[in-house]
Amino acid sequence: MTTSVPFLPWNRPSLGQEEEAEVLDTLRSGWLTHGPKATRFEEAMRSELGVEDAFAVSSCTAALHLALLAAGVEPGDEVITPSLTFCAAPNAIVHCGGTPVFTEVDPVTFTITPNAAEQAVTSRTKAIVVMHYGGQPCDLRAFRKIADDHGLVLIEDAAHALHASRDDLRAGSVGDLAVFSFYANKVMTTGEGGMIVGRADLVQTARLLGRHGIDSSVWQRHGKHRTAEYEVTVPGLKYTMPDITAAVGIQQFRKLPEFTARRTLIAGSYDRSLAGLPGLRLPTVLDGVRHGWFLYPVLIEPVGGRTRDIVAARLRDTYGIGTSVHFKPVHRLAAYRYVDCHLPVTEQIAARQLSLPCYPAMTSTDVQRVLDALHTIWA
Ligand SMILES: Cc1ncc(COP(=O)(O)O)c(C=O)c1O
């Protein structure tokens, strides 16, 4: 059977008239770069997360780089991180001259385990970068304690987890620093973009480093004080988020609760309909977790002629449905194969994991289409 309906992508952003109007307002304002709209977006995130400070940047990768620099990671330092993650954090660690130390994840939540992380601490460890896989936060309380006990900087890679919480702790509010992604496929988007939030002293360092090391922003100099005077106090980089981008972010952030509610509904439909299919393991949400549902990650056991890759190919080629894989473990990527590590749980998950479409732009017909296709494949 080949479908004649349009391809259902793994992900698609939800943008509306509100974002269009805010961008138009910015275009007409005469101020396009990091300025009043970026400040508004930062303030909205800061106050909702209850953190001391926030700085809007060009991507989550930029935010990770700044976070590690602000944490003082330098050559010779080790940084603990899962391997079951996107390459952005390990890449940024390497660019600071640090060494990523890949540690094991929990077989239920796929998030980095506190025990494995604590066992990996050495006298050279400077920081831990945890990652809230798919929108389910890791054990935030345990990681806060490990960081405090060992004098480490805790960085939350919350790229998947804006709006998620665990044990009444909001993802992004527990680390010394946390970073978010607004890449096009994330729970809210600005196309490309990111935010770094956390302790005021560290975010202020990140802010300085992210605007060339200049002691004031262009908006402060030219927009507000009409002066061209500036000083470079440290060699920095250019990572600021432009106001055109922040305009989209302001409106997307307002819609986030509604987006999460829709994602949760879709996840619930998948849970109910797919439970009991042999060899298909559905995501487990721990008690006390508000899941952000960036991903709906299933595991497919290689039984009954069905492997993850066969199911993904059938969904794509026969039913016109896109899926994705999160992730190829970083220690298996060409740039990292030199790293010596033994991560059997990570490898098991990575060989079986498939992300089903789960996003607010999906209609109930789209959801039913995915369910029907999977039931037929499993028949
Ligand atoms: C866990 C994680 N961290 C960081 C990033 C990088 O985000 P960005 O594309 O905004 O740099 C991603 C992107 O998918 C991610 O999944």
The ligand as a MOL file (V3000), in Angstrom:
LIG
                    3D

  0  0  0     0  0            999 V3000
M  V30 BEGIN CTAB
M  V30 COUNTS 16 16 0 0 0
M  V30 BEGIN ATOM
M  V30 1 C 20.1720 17.9600 23.8200 0
M  V30 2 C 20.5340 19.0220 22.8370 0
M  V30 3 N 21.3970 19.9900 23.1930 0
M  V30 4 C 21.7330 20.9740 22.3590 0
M  V30 5 C 21.2310 21.0460 21.0860 0
M  V30 6 C 21.6920 22.1370 20.1740 0
M  V30 7 O 20.6800 23.0650 19.9320 0
M  V30 8 P 20.8600 24.2350 18.8540 0
M  V30 9 O 20.5300 23.6490 17.5160 0
M  V30 10 O 19.8880 25.2920 19.2920 0
M  V30 11 O 22.2660 24.7090 18.9470 0
M  V30 12 C 20.3230 20.0740 20.6640 0
M  V30 13 C 19.7460 20.1360 19.3090 0
M  V30 14 O 18.9860 19.3510 18.8560 0
M  V30 15 C 19.9670 19.0360 21.5540 0
M  V30 16 O 19.1170 18.0530 21.1980 0
M  V30 END ATOM
M  V30 BEGIN BOND
M  V30 1 1 1 2
M  V30 2 1 2 3
M  V30 3 2 2 15
M  V30 4 2 3 4
M  V30 5 1 4 5
M  V30 6 1 5 6
M  V30 7 2 5 12
M  V30 8 1 6 7
M  V30 9 1 7 8
M  V30 10 2 8 9
M  V30 11 1 8 10
M  V30 12 1 8 11
M  V30 13 1 12 13
M  V30 14 1 12 15
M  V30 15 2 13 14
M  V30 16 1 15 16
M  V30 END BOND
M  V30 END CTAB
M  END
